Amino acid sequence: MPQNPDELGALWMKSGAKGDYMTGTINGVAVVLFKNDRKEPGSKQPDWRVMKSKPREERAATVPSQGEDSEGW
């Protein structure tokens, strides 16, 4: 079955300790999407943030210490 030429990728909903998020690929790039919980009502901020997915080893090395802004990590 041929892939739809308009399709850019696919995403899957997941649940974690910090809430819901999505994982998948867009144009062959592994991504993770986090809900923007800091969005102010009526603001022009995005509802979701798209970031490149990092391998587990790299994420462990870049996890902020207690008290730092984790931005979904």
Secondary structure, 3 states (H helix, E strand, C coil): CCCCCCCCEEEEEEEECCEEEEEEEECCEEEEEEECCCCCCCCCCCCEEEEECCCHHHHHHHCCCCCCCCCCC
